[in-house]
Structures are given as C-alpha cells and as structure tokens.
Amino acid sequence: SDEDIEESERKEYVNHISVSAINLLSIIESILDISLIQTKEMDFYFQPVEVSDIIKNVILESELQQNLLFENIFFEKPIFIPDAGVIIRCDRLRLEQAINNIINNAFRYTKKGKVSFNIKQHNGSITFIIEDTGIGIPKDQINNIFSQFIQLDDSVSKKHGGTGIGLTISKFIIEEMGGNITCESEEGKGSVFKISFPITKEIDTTKKDVEKSSLKNILNGAKILIAEDIDSNFDYLKVLLERHGGVPIRVFDGSEAVEYIKKKNSIDIILMDIQMPVMDGFEATETIRKFSEIPIIAVSAFTLNKEKEKSYNIGCNEYITKPVKPNELLNLLEKYMEKIKK
C-alpha cells in the first residue's frame, strides 16, 4: 500500500515518472517537428534578438535538464557573455530549441566528464560552442549525423535513448535562419558542435547593465501564487522562480487559491494547475474572475486544443503544458511583469 512506501522511495518513483514524461514529450515534439520540415510547414518568426537573452535561456534550460536527468555530468557555463546590444536576426525560440537539442544530445552521449557551453564573438559573427567528453563519433560517420533517424548503431540507441532526429531538426532550423553548424569529433574522446550567426548590429548599451555572472532577478520580486498539489511540480517551479528573483507562494488546490485572492493578498500573477483535488483550476479561475483581473497562467499536463480553448474561455490569460519549459514560462512572466509596471 501507499503507507508502506518510504518518502525517499516515493520521491524516486515521482522522479522516474517525471523523467519518463520529459523524454516522451521530447520524442513527440521531435516527431511533430520533423513532419513540419517534411511538409515545409515549419514557421519562423524573425526579429532582432539580443544574444545575451538567448544565452540566458539556454543556460537555464540546460541547468534544469542536468539537475533532473544528468546529475553525474558537470555542466560548464560560458566564461564570456556578449554585452547587451549584440544582436542577431532569428526566431529566438527556434534557435534556443536547436541549441538545447544539441546540448541535450551531448548530455545523453556523455557517460562521465562534462558538457560545456561557450560563446565566441569574432569578425562580425557570434558562435555558440557545445563541447562534450562523451563517446564521440567515428570519422566515417560524421557526415551522416545530421541525416534523419541516424544513430551510430542500434546498441547506442538502446543505451542512450533518443530518436536520432534531434540533430536533423537543429541543422534545418539553424540553416533556415541563415546560420551555420559544424561538428568535429574523435571517437572515445568527445565532440564539438559550433553554431555561427552573423551579428546584425551592436548597440552601445552603457545604460543597460546586464548582470552577466548570475543572469538573475528578471522577475524583480514578483509575488507568484502557485496552485499545485504535487510536491515535485511545486519544487521545480519554486527553484526556477527564486533563481530569477521571483517570490513563489503555494496553495494546494483551487479553493485555497480562491480564498487567498479573496483576502486581497498582494499577488502579481497566478500559476494555476488545471488538475487538482477539491476544486480544479477551471472552477477556481471562473470564481476568481468574478472579483479579480489578476493575470492567470494555466498549467496543464494536456496538450489538447479543446482544453486550451476552455482555459481561455473561462478567463486564463495564457496556457502552458507540463513539463514546464523554463524559457517559455519566464517569457510569459516577463510579459506580464511589463504590464504590471505600466
């Protein structure tokens, strides 16, 4: 029975379930992306993007992935981060996806040692460098690694997992945006991937001091109410928000969220889990909307359009799916922080 399970054992089960969910979601997203590539329906939204913002989001995603999935591998963060104002033209979310794909691949194929993420700015271009101390790639197979569904052999697939399409997707995304990707590798010693983009422009931003070393405090003390009944989910969000200057406050179900807001406690944003006991997120949001316009972000394990539409119809401002992607959530929170400041 549940009562006979030790707390440490229970946490281990929850962790296994979380890891499986992340891996399954990654496979599904990869298959969807490759189908978009094959049908030429992958959309890109080009805009000027500060390189420092891309680096910040990639580091966050990589640290969280490492803490959850690859604790035995050291993650080395960039020594050099370009000043704010160094800009490239790209689809930021797609580029971050491509870089994260390669970093996750590096973790997956590294049994011990480290994965490093570094930046080089030279001759009007910016280069993202991902290096690992993993299994490496035989010389006769390097030219094939960007081909669809190519892995080194069946034993590698069974041992390290993955679908063999992450690098294909990354290469497509990078080249569609005018970038370039190369790979150097030595079997048994590791691999180095380099992604280069031309710098669009550099702006003098002496008035905009970027905190390079910590990349923190983007939430600037925002009080965020988290309605979440599962401890591991709350712990994940708590670490993420506190790392970036947020103040997370927890309630365990929808009814507690309603009561907390009714008491006129000072809250900037609500993260509302949809599936909760006592009162679910839908009912809680409907109730809160009768007396408050506080921004509500629905957090759901379901990706169905029907549930997303229902969330918007009852008054949620945004909708994100579990497992929560750090850069996706932080971008939404920053968006509403700007509105709150105004």
Secondary structure, DSSP 8 states (H G I E B T S, - for coil): -GGGS-HHHHHHHHHHHHHHHHHHHHHHHHHHHHHHHHTT------EEEEHHHHHHHHHHHHHHHHHHH-TTSEEE--S----TTEEEEE-HHHHHHHHHHHHHHHHHT-SSSEEEEEEEEETTEEEEEEEE-S----GGGGGGTTSTT--S-HHHHHHH---S-HHHHHHHHHHHTT-EEEEEEETTTEEEEEEEEE--EE---TTS---TTT---TTTT-EEEEE---HHHHHHHHHHHHHTT-EEEEESSHHHHHHHHHTT---SEEEEESS-SSS-HHHHHHHHTTT----EEEEES---HHHHHHHHHHT-SEEEESS--HHHHHHHHHHHHHHHH-
